[in-house]
Amino acid sequence: DKEAAELEKKFQEEKEKHQQAAKQFEAEKVAREAAQLDLQMKIQALHKTREDKEKEMQRKMSEKKQEAEEMSEQLKTTERTAQQLESEVTTLKEQLRKERNEAQ
């Protein structure tokens, strides 16, 4: 009877050890999962930050391209105006020359 009680006590001690080990294992498993989730969230945040920066750069490039196109149009308009003015100056010079020739 004493032996049976001692065996029961040892059995209970072993059972408690196993339960503690199982609890410890479960706690470590949960901690690993939490760390993995945290890492995944950080990676997603980095990807989002990179994507946001790329979108911002594309937006700025698009703006610069638009500015360049507008400046190009302004330059073409200015060149046409300059050609028209040159043409008018040439015409006026010719008229002035004719008038001088006629006056002589």
OpenMM code with the backbone's topology and positions (N, CA, C; nanometers):
from openmm import Vec3, app, unit

residues = "ASP LYS GLU ALA ALA GLU LEU GLU LYS LYS PHE GLN GLU GLU LYS GLU LYS HIS GLN GLN ALA ALA LYS GLN PHE GLU ALA GLU LYS VAL ALA ARG GLU ALA ALA GLN LEU ASP LEU GLN MET LYS ILE GLN ALA LEU HIS LYS THR ARG GLU ASP LYS GLU LYS GLU MET GLN ARG LYS MET SER GLU LYS LYS GLN GLU ALA GLU GLU MET SER GLU GLN LEU LYS THR THR GLU ARG THR ALA GLN GLN LEU GLU SER GLU VAL THR THR LEU LYS GLU GLN LEU ARG LYS GLU ARG ASN GLU ALA GLN".split()
positions = [
    Vec3(0.0839, -0.1211, 0.0000),
    Vec3(0.0000, 0.0000, 0.0000),
    Vec3(0.0860, 0.1240, 0.0000),
    Vec3(0.1912, 0.1191, 0.0808),
    Vec3(0.2868, 0.2297, 0.0866),
    Vec3(0.3549, 0.2468, -0.0490),
    Vec3(0.3900, 0.1333, -0.1065),
    Vec3(0.4543, 0.1342, -0.2382),
    Vec3(0.3606, 0.1921, -0.3440),
    Vec3(0.2347, 0.1583, -0.3362),
    Vec3(0.1364, 0.2097, -0.4315),
    Vec3(0.1212, 0.3605, -0.4157),
    Vec3(0.1238, 0.4091, -0.2930),
    Vec3(0.1123, 0.5528, -0.2675),
    Vec3(0.2343, 0.6252, -0.3225),
    Vec3(0.3501, 0.5640, -0.3038),
    Vec3(0.4732, 0.6243, -0.3540),
    Vec3(0.4739, 0.6277, -0.5074),
    Vec3(0.4294, 0.5209, -0.5689),
    Vec3(0.4198, 0.5164, -0.7145),
    Vec3(0.3199, 0.6210, -0.7643),
    Vec3(0.2091, 0.6351, -0.6938),
    Vec3(0.1088, 0.7355, -0.7304),
    Vec3(0.1690, 0.8753, -0.7209),
    Vec3(0.2476, 0.8997, -0.6146),
    Vec3(0.3121, 1.0306, -0.5955),
    Vec3(0.4102, 1.0585, -0.7096),
    Vec3(0.4921, 0.9597, -0.7438),
    Vec3(0.5880, 0.9751, -0.8531),
    Vec3(0.5138, 0.9998, -0.9848),
    Vec3(0.4052, 0.9240, -1.0020),
    Vec3(0.3254, 0.9411, -1.1233),
    Vec3(0.2723, 1.0839, -1.1334),
    Vec3(0.2198, 1.1357, -1.0214),
    Vec3(0.1669, 1.2724, -1.0197),
    Vec3(0.2783, 1.3748, -1.0466),
    Vec3(0.3963, 1.3523, -0.9881),
    Vec3(0.5101, 1.4427, -1.0103),
    Vec3(0.5494, 1.4440, -1.1585),
    Vec3(0.5586, 1.3243, -1.2170),
    Vec3(0.5924, 1.3140, -1.3594),
    Vec3(0.4854, 1.3804, -1.4456),
    Vec3(0.3610, 1.3574, -1.4046),
    Vec3(0.2489, 1.4161, -1.4792),
    Vec3(0.2581, 1.5699, -1.4749),
    Vec3(0.2898, 1.6241, -1.3564),
    Vec3(0.3054, 1.7705, -1.3429),
    Vec3(0.4221, 1.8219, -1.4270),
    Vec3(0.5334, 1.7484, -1.4253),
    Vec3(0.6491, 1.7879, -1.5078),
    Vec3(0.6096, 1.7952, -1.6548),
    Vec3(0.5390, 1.6934, -1.7010),
    Vec3(0.4970, 1.6899, -1.8411),
    Vec3(0.4002, 1.8040, -1.8725),
    Vec3(0.3102, 1.8319, -1.7779),
    Vec3(0.2155, 1.9419, -1.7993),
    Vec3(0.2894, 2.0761, -1.8057),
    Vec3(0.3872, 2.0927, -1.7177),
    Vec3(0.4663, 2.2160, -1.7181),
    Vec3(0.5448, 2.2285, -1.8486),
    Vec3(0.6036, 2.1169, -1.8918),
    Vec3(0.6799, 2.1179, -2.0171),
    Vec3(0.5870, 2.1505, -2.1337),
    Vec3(0.4651, 2.0948, -2.1308),
    Vec3(0.3687, 2.1221, -2.2382),
    Vec3(0.3286, 2.2698, -2.2367),
    Vec3(0.3068, 2.3245, -2.1160),
    Vec3(0.2721, 2.4668, -2.1050),
    Vec3(0.3873, 2.5541, -2.1560),
    Vec3(0.5097, 2.5185, -2.1176),
    Vec3(0.6274, 2.5934, -2.1623),
    Vec3(0.6394, 2.5873, -2.3145),
    Vec3(0.6209, 2.4687, -2.3700),
    Vec3(0.6281, 2.4509, -2.5151),
    Vec3(0.5228, 2.5376, -2.5832),
    Vec3(0.4010, 2.5350, -2.5319),
    Vec3(0.2911, 2.6128, -2.5897),
    Vec3(0.3221, 2.7632, -2.5806),
    Vec3(0.3757, 2.8056, -2.4671),
    Vec3(0.4100, 2.9477, -2.4497),
    Vec3(0.5177, 2.9897, -2.5502),
    Vec3(0.6182, 2.9053, -2.5685),
    Vec3(0.7243, 2.9361, -2.6651),
    Vec3(0.6682, 2.9387, -2.8073),
    Vec3(0.5768, 2.8468, -2.8374),
    Vec3(0.5148, 2.8413, -2.9698),
    Vec3(0.4373, 2.9708, -2.9965),
    Vec3(0.3596, 3.0139, -2.8984),
    Vec3(0.2823, 3.1380, -2.9123),
    Vec3(0.3771, 3.2573, -2.9302),
    Vec3(0.4863, 3.2583, -2.8544),
    Vec3(0.5835, 3.3684, -2.8654),
    Vec3(0.6467, 3.3707, -3.0052),
    Vec3(0.6793, 3.2531, -3.0595),
    Vec3(0.7370, 3.2455, -3.1950),
    Vec3(0.6370, 3.2960, -3.2987),
    Vec3(0.5103, 3.2530, -3.2830),
    Vec3(0.4072, 3.2977, -3.3773),
    Vec3(0.3899, 3.4492, -3.3715),
    Vec3(0.3920, 3.5048, -3.2508),
    Vec3(0.3786, 3.6499, -3.2349),
    Vec3(0.4964, 3.7224, -3.2998),
    Vec3(0.6162, 3.6689, -3.2797),
    Vec3(0.7350, 3.7299, -3.3408),
    Vec3(0.7268, 3.7216, -3.4928),
    Vec3(0.6774, 3.6097, -3.5432),
    Vec3(0.6650, 3.5926, -3.6884),
    Vec3(0.5620, 3.6914, -3.7446),
    Vec3(0.4485, 3.7059, -3.6759),
    Vec3(0.3474, 3.8024, -3.7193),
    Vec3(0.4033, 3.9447, -3.7177),
    Vec3(0.4772, 3.9761, -3.6130),
    Vec3(0.5382, 4.1093, -3.6028),
    Vec3(0.6322, 4.1336, -3.7201),
    Vec3(0.7119, 4.0327, -3.7515),
    Vec3(0.8055, 4.0441, -3.8639),
    Vec3(0.7303, 4.0619, -3.9953),
    Vec3(0.6228, 3.9849, -4.0146),
    Vec3(0.5436, 3.9983, -4.1374),
    Vec3(0.4842, 4.1383, -4.1485),
    Vec3(0.4372, 4.1933, -4.0359),
    Vec3(0.3794, 4.3273, -4.0383),
    Vec3(0.4862, 4.4307, -4.0738),
    Vec3(0.6058, 4.4129, -4.0196),
    Vec3(0.7151, 4.5063, -4.0511),
    Vec3(0.7519, 4.4982, -4.1989),
    Vec3(0.7551, 4.3765, -4.2525),
    Vec3(0.7871, 4.3589, -4.3953),
    Vec3(0.6803, 4.4257, -4.4813),
    Vec3(0.5520, 4.4044, -4.4449),
    Vec3(0.4435, 4.4676, -4.5202),
    Vec3(0.4543, 4.6192, -4.5133),
    Vec3(0.4888, 4.6709, -4.3970),
    Vec3(0.5035, 4.8166, -4.3819),
    Vec3(0.6157, 4.8679, -4.4707),
    Vec3(0.7262, 4.7932, -4.4771),
    Vec3(0.8379, 4.8343, -4.5631),
    Vec3(0.7960, 4.8340, -4.7097),
    Vec3(0.7236, 4.7288, -4.7512),
    Vec3(0.6763, 4.7228, -4.8900),
    Vec3(0.5843, 4.8403, -4.9202),
    Vec3(0.4946, 4.8707, -4.8273),
    Vec3(0.4005, 4.9809, -4.8480),
    Vec3(0.4771, 5.1130, -4.8576),
    Vec3(0.5749, 5.1311, -4.7696),
    Vec3(0.6558, 5.2532, -4.7737),
    Vec3(0.7257, 5.2652, -4.9077),
    Vec3(0.7831, 5.1542, -4.9555),
    Vec3(0.8524, 5.1561, -5.0851),
    Vec3(0.7535, 5.1872, -5.1975),
    Vec3(0.6370, 5.1231, -5.1939),
    Vec3(0.5361, 5.1477, -5.2976),
    Vec3(0.4902, 5.2936, -5.2949),
    Vec3(0.4711, 5.3467, -5.1746),
    Vec3(0.4300, 5.4874, -5.1623),
    Vec3(0.5371, 5.5798, -5.2201),
    Vec3(0.6630, 5.5498, -5.1909),
    Vec3(0.7723, 5.6326, -5.2439),
    Vec3(0.7781, 5.6235, -5.3962),
    Vec3(0.7589, 5.5011, -5.4497),
    Vec3(0.7605, 5.4845, -5.5951),
    Vec3(0.6459, 5.5632, -5.6588),
    Vec3(0.5269, 5.5560, -5.5986),
    Vec3(0.4131, 5.6308, -5.6517),
    Vec3(0.4412, 5.7803, -5.6479),
    Vec3(0.5009, 5.8279, -5.5393),
    Vec3(0.5332, 5.9710, -5.5263),
    Vec3(0.6342, 6.0120, -5.6337),
    Vec3(0.7354, 5.9261, -5.6569),
    Vec3(0.8355, 5.9577, -5.7594),
    Vec3(0.7702, 5.9606, -5.8976),
    Vec3(0.6803, 5.8653, -5.9247),
    Vec3(0.6124, 5.8625, -6.0540),
    Vec3(0.5260, 5.9869, -6.0711),
    Vec3(0.4603, 6.0284, -5.9623),
    Vec3(0.3770, 6.1484, -5.9684),
    Vec3(0.4642, 6.2713, -5.9992),
    Vec3(0.5774, 6.2818, -5.9298),
    Vec3(0.6680, 6.3951, -5.9539),
    Vec3(0.7229, 6.3921, -6.0963),
    Vec3(0.7584, 6.2716, -6.1442),
    Vec3(0.8096, 6.2606, -6.2813),
    Vec3(0.7023, 6.3024, -6.3812),
    Vec3(0.5791, 6.2634, -6.3546),
    Vec3(0.4681, 6.2997, -6.4420),
    Vec3(0.4503, 6.4517, -6.4440),
    Vec3(0.4600, 6.5133, -6.3254),
    Vec3(0.4495, 6.6597, -6.3176),
    Vec3(0.5613, 6.7259, -6.3974),
    Vec3(0.6837, 6.6769, -6.3815),
    Vec3(0.7983, 6.7348, -6.4525),
    Vec3(0.7814, 6.7177, -6.6036),
    Vec3(0.7314, 6.6020, -6.6444),
    Vec3(0.7089, 6.5775, -6.7871),
    Vec3(0.6061, 6.6770, -6.8396),
    Vec3(0.4988, 6.6978, -6.7631),
    Vec3(0.3955, 6.7938, -6.8015),
    Vec3(0.4546, 6.9347, -6.8121),
    Vec3(0.5372, 6.9712, -6.7139),
    Vec3(0.6027, 7.1029, -6.7177),
    Vec3(0.6897, 7.1156, -6.8429),
    Vec3(0.7645, 7.0102, -6.8733),
    Vec3(0.8529, 7.0137, -6.9896),
    Vec3(0.7718, 7.0291, -7.1182),
    Vec3(0.6579, 6.9592, -7.1272),
    Vec3(0.5732, 6.9713, -7.2460),
    Vec3(0.5176, 7.1132, -7.2584),
    Vec3(0.4765, 7.1707, -7.1452),
    Vec3(0.4245, 7.3080, -7.1473),
    Vec3(0.5339, 7.4066, -7.1900),
    Vec3(0.6551, 7.3870, -7.1369),
    Vec3(0.7658, 7.4758, -7.1740),
    Vec3(0.7989, 7.4610, -7.3225),
    Vec3(0.7922, 7.3375, -7.3725),
    Vec3(0.8189, 7.3130, -7.5136),
    Vec3(0.7162, 7.3874, -7.5999),
    Vec3(0.5900, 7.3809, -7.5602),
    Vec3(0.4851, 7.4530, -7.6341),
    Vec3(0.5089, 7.6042, -7.6285),
    Vec3(0.5475, 7.6535, -7.5112),
    Vec3(0.5762, 7.7967, -7.4980),
    Vec3(0.6919, 7.8366, -7.5889),
    Vec3(0.7948, 7.7504, -7.5931),
    Vec3(0.9108, 7.7789, -7.6770),
    Vec3(0.8704, 7.7825, -7.8244),
    Vec3(0.7878, 7.6862, -7.8663),
    Vec3(0.7416, 7.6844, -8.0063),
    Vec3(0.6622, 7.8114, -8.0379),
    Vec3(0.5763, 7.8513, -7.9446),
    Vec3(0.4973, 7.9737, -7.9644),
    Vec3(0.5896, 8.0954, -7.9750),
    Vec3(0.6877, 8.1004, -7.8878),
    Vec3(0.7837, 8.2123, -7.8905),
    Vec3(0.8607, 8.2140, -8.0220),
    Vec3(0.9032, 8.0963, -8.0696),
    Vec3(0.9764, 8.0895, -8.1964),
    Vec3(0.8887, 8.1360, -8.3122),
    Vec3(0.7609, 8.0947, -8.3126),
    Vec3(0.6694, 8.1383, -8.4197),
    Vec3(0.6512, 8.2906, -8.4148),
    Vec3(0.6360, 8.3421, -8.2938),
    Vec3(0.6201, 8.4875, -8.2796),
    Vec3(0.7453, 8.5598, -8.3292),
    Vec3(0.8623, 8.5067, -8.2957),
    Vec3(0.9876, 8.5681, -8.3395),
    Vec3(0.9976, 8.5656, -8.4923),
    Vec3(0.9598, 8.4547, -8.5533),
    Vec3(0.9628, 8.4455, -8.6999),
    Vec3(0.8657, 8.5449, -8.7621),
    Vec3(0.7487, 8.5586, -8.7029),
    Vec3(0.6512, 8.6550, -8.7551),
    Vec3(0.7059, 8.7968, -8.7442),
    Vec3(0.7696, 8.8262, -8.6312),
    Vec3(0.8270, 8.9602, -8.6128),
    Vec3(0.9402, 8.9844, -8.7121),
    Vec3(1.0246, 8.8847, -8.7340),
    Vec3(1.1328, 8.8982, -8.8317),
    Vec3(1.0752, 8.9242, -8.9708),
    Vec3(0.9711, 8.8510, -9.0024),
    Vec3(0.9066, 8.8675, -9.1321),
    Vec3(0.8510, 9.0102, -9.1454),
    Vec3(0.7859, 9.0589, -9.0403),
    Vec3(0.7320, 9.1955, -9.0431),
    Vec3(0.8433, 9.2983, -9.0564),
    Vec3(0.9547, 9.2763, -8.9841),
    Vec3(1.0684, 9.3692, -8.9931),
    Vec3(1.1225, 9.3698, -9.1355),
    Vec3(1.1371, 9.2524, -9.1961),
    Vec3(1.1861, 9.2427, -9.3335),
    Vec3(1.0921, 9.3177, -9.4281),
    Vec3(0.9632, 9.2958, -9.4107),
    Vec3(0.8645, 9.3641, -9.4953),
    Vec3(0.8746, 9.5144, -9.4780),
    Vec3(0.8848, 9.5606, -9.3554),
    Vec3(0.8952, 9.7048, -9.3279),
    Vec3(1.0236, 9.7629, -9.3878),
    Vec3(1.1345, 9.6886, -9.3784),
    Vec3(1.2607, 9.7350, -9.4362),
    Vec3(1.2475, 9.7501, -9.5879),
    Vec3(1.1825, 9.6481, -9.6484),
    Vec3(1.1628, 9.6561, -9.7940),
    Vec3(1.0746, 9.7750, -9.8304),
    Vec3(0.9684, 9.7980, -9.7568),
    Vec3(0.8810, 9.9138, -9.7831),
    Vec3(0.9598, 10.0432, -9.7672),
    Vec3(1.0402, 10.0495, -9.6615),
    Vec3(1.1198, 10.1711, -9.6373),
    Vec3(1.2185, 10.1922, -9.7515),
    Vec3(1.2830, 10.0871, -9.7994),
    Vec3(1.3772, 10.0980, -9.9089),
    Vec3(1.3059, 10.1469, -10.0357),
    Vec3(1.1881, 10.0886, -10.0640),
    Vec3(1.1104, 10.1313, -10.1819),
    Vec3(1.0730, 10.2801, -10.1703),
    Vec3(1.0278, 10.3175, -10.0496),
    Vec3(0.9880, 10.4570, -10.0312),
    Vec3(1.1074, 10.5510, -10.0497),
    Vec3(1.2239, 10.5110, -10.0007),
    Vec3(1.3447, 10.5932, -10.0181),
    Vec3(1.3822, 10.6028, -10.1676),
    Vec3(1.3730, 10.4855, -10.2351),
    Vec3(1.4044, 10.4859, -10.3782),
    Vec3(1.3073, 10.5755, -10.4557),
    Vec3(1.1802, 10.5677, -10.4199),
    Vec3(1.0820, 10.6506, -10.4869),
    Vec3(1.1019, 10.7979, -10.4549),
    Vec3(1.1482, 10.8270, -10.3322),
    Vec3(1.1684, 10.9667, -10.2914),
    Vec3(1.2882, 11.0246, -10.3667),
    Vec3(1.3796, 10.9427, -10.4067),
    Vec3(1.4972, 10.9941, -10.4787),
    Vec3(1.4590, 11.0126, -10.6178),
] * unit.nanometer
topology = app.Topology()
chain = topology.addChain("A")
for resn in residues:
    res = topology.addResidue(resn, chain)
    for name in ("N", "CA", "C"):
        topology.addAtom(name, app.Element.getBySymbol(name[0]), res)
